[in-house]
Amino acid sequence: MPTTSAYHLLPAARALPVFCTGFAVLLLGSSAARAQAPGTPVGLQCEYLPNPLGLDAPHPRLAWRLADGRRGAGQAAYQLVVGTDSAAVGRGQGAVWAPAKTASAQQLVAYAGPALRPYTKYFWRVKVWNKVGALAATSAVASFEMGLLNQQNWLGAWISDSQDKNLRPAPYFRKAFQVPRQLRSARAYVAVAGLYELSINGHKVGNHRLDPMYTRFDRRTLYVTHDVTAYLRPGANAVGVLLGNGWYNHQSTAVWDFHNAPWRNRPAFCLDLRLTYTDGTVETIRSGTDWKTALGPLVFNSIYTAEHYDARLEQPGWDAPGFDDAKWKPAIYRTAPSKHIVAQALAPIRNVEPVPAKTVNKLNDTTYVFDLGRNISGVSQLRAQGPAGTVLHLRHAERLYPNGHVDQSNIDVHYRPTDKSDPFQTDIFTLGGKADEVFMPRFNYKGFQYVEVTSSRPVALTAGSLTGYFMHSDVAPVGQVRSANPTIEKIWAATNNSYLSNLFGYPTDCPQREKNGWTGDAHIASETGLYNFDGFTVYEKWLADHRDEQQPNGVLPSIIPSDGWGYEWGNGPDWTSTIAIIPWNLYLFYGDAKPLADCYDNIRRYVDHIAEQSPNGLTNWGLGDWVPVKSKAPVELTSSVYYFTDATILAKAAQLLGHPADHARYAALAAKIRAAINAKYLNRQTGVYGSGVQTELSVPLYWGVVPDELRPKVAANLASRVAADGFHLDVGLLGTKAILGALSENGQADVAYRLAAQETFPSWGWWIVNGATTLHENWPLDAKSDISLNHIMFGEIGAWLYKGLAGIQPDPQQPGFKNVLLAPHFVAGLNQFEASHQGPYGVIRSAWQQSGKGIHYEVTIPPSSTATLVLPVGAGQKVYAGGQLFGPALPSSAPLAAVHATQRYQLAAGTYQLEIR
């Protein structure tokens, strides 16, 4: 991940002031990368990962960017070299695949050489000819390594212990082995039904958490590859595996019935530890019945509730050579959970950020309440000492009662415990009596700000005794927002905190009471995620989960993955349009059509099912505008708009992927749906949909249902409705997605900003001024239901800051920000704003400052990209660069024009400093 600040500010005398930094820091590259020759390829990735291990993709995608700030910089041609000898590849030789020099600006290329071999490490580099001076520059050598590629290549057996699925203690496994001669490399391939931690010679391997990622276990199982060379030594060695339940063996009871999942069983695993010696020979230490197993100190683990650990039961050295395992039992064979064992190739979950407790409140000698100062997803780590058998309960919550104790009443509402042995979000740690003991859950995460520690005996704790760890899929930040309005920055930070708190190998709704992959929440927040984080790999994995879950008739459940819950409630086009919207967004942001191609038949089956059920073009299948402030639009209106959106995306995908008959069919279907919506709900004389509440006006406007000639009138009605509502929100989930963009894209940006920056109820700012560090699930602070304090479903505002204020949007005609659509809005009430986003070609930056003399606007377009810039220009104003008129301006384009008076320009790559006065 790049490591230096991306803010190319003006010289000091003219620089834009820097305001508080917000959440993520956008980084560009090391100082070494900056020192490279202009036009050098950097940021090399394979399958959207840097130097990945264990790939199964037969045609992995290779991508790079150019380090070049020169005006008009870009790639004119490229040449790839892929081989198995890094030194030879560095010289441009020894190629397995070396296609000829290709005259193209393309910087995403799928491998198309001879079939890749399992277990093989490949090295690659790219040479680029820059169109500025036709100079050539060569990248550093990068690598990717193939995994097993075929399930038949596994040598290990699926094993477990002989215990019943309801037994609570977790199983530990070990095997001793010899390394008789010098190793060249060692890889561990681990497939698991459940969760695992791998250790070798007493050391945990790697820093991943909660591997492998959650899938529909009986249809697709993931395996993870580890480079374990450094963990091994000549002579005696031992490998250990600890299995956790995860979603596979769900022992807690809640309303979604995961304890009755059809796949549920005692956790199991399959492992190949492949040792390659310097003499070229290969030996595989494999899982089988020669492994030994026993129970240990991890006496209970639930991904949903918590973890219980009894340090008195520890067996030191269990995963090291020389341990006496005579009392351990042989492992048993188990059937593989599925017939589809595939590589896990996505950003891993990690403990990304330590969050020390800010304060601790000692209520009595046995009760302490720790406050992290912010709401996070993750775990807490406790250091304590006391007599053996002392039991500490760590109760996690988002808020406190007036008496100082933690309050879980807003997050435990869906839990259905059968007894008191598994308290919600409450770890139980039994001390072993050592001088200093540390506990942190291995197979669980929670959503919390406060931790109440209650001990069975008096213990001495300080604020330093407890540390929280913000835990999530470790996706790289690619966005930054800075604003003269600190509330806007805090809303952006809170949105990012909620987005990350709900990213655990799949997007979730909340990290405490549910942890479900609600489809509606996810597509609403997908643009927010993509502007701020490089989440391509997580979304691509989740789309595979969609394909696993889709019924033959096209129906999808409302939560994905699912144990079967959600096919009968909560789904419908307003929610499960994820199957169309997310691959389309990935195409727009990355210029990669593979997710659309992978999901094409699934989108088609989904749209065909709705068409079969709704021959008149309207559908009332769906939840509608979930958790509204007070007014709710008709479900038929909002669901039909999403049906239209799905059909529109399908028509575009058909055209893109070369299916002309489908393109014509689904374009006609989209037109039919649009006409049916407008015939029933639009009053053409008044420009009002339905009764004219905010969602009724904004959803058709945002998603392109409103006839072009009526867009200004409908937008004016929406602005008037917002004004009548005191410039406050009166929307739910679907309206929140639409309202800001519907206003700003149709000449009402000032109204959109006033709504976004509002600080009284109901608004995002209302949460912020009341201390929120994450987004909430309901607008009132004292709501009686739907009151999680860490939800992402109202998170579209995080994307709107880039789209509506900075004006940065991808161009569907040249996706992946090959051409950037730039339409900044210099809104009343905000003097300064800046946003930057690192797309596939580099950093796009849009920054503006208003003063009495006019507007200063600075924009950076990355190499190999262009931009279509639309600037609002007032009466008598002109656009200048360096004291000279800037131009030439292009003819106005109505779809891009955000206000009536605009100037339109086509920009080459580079940085521009413009004045409007």
Disulfide bonds with the S-S distance in Angstrom:
none
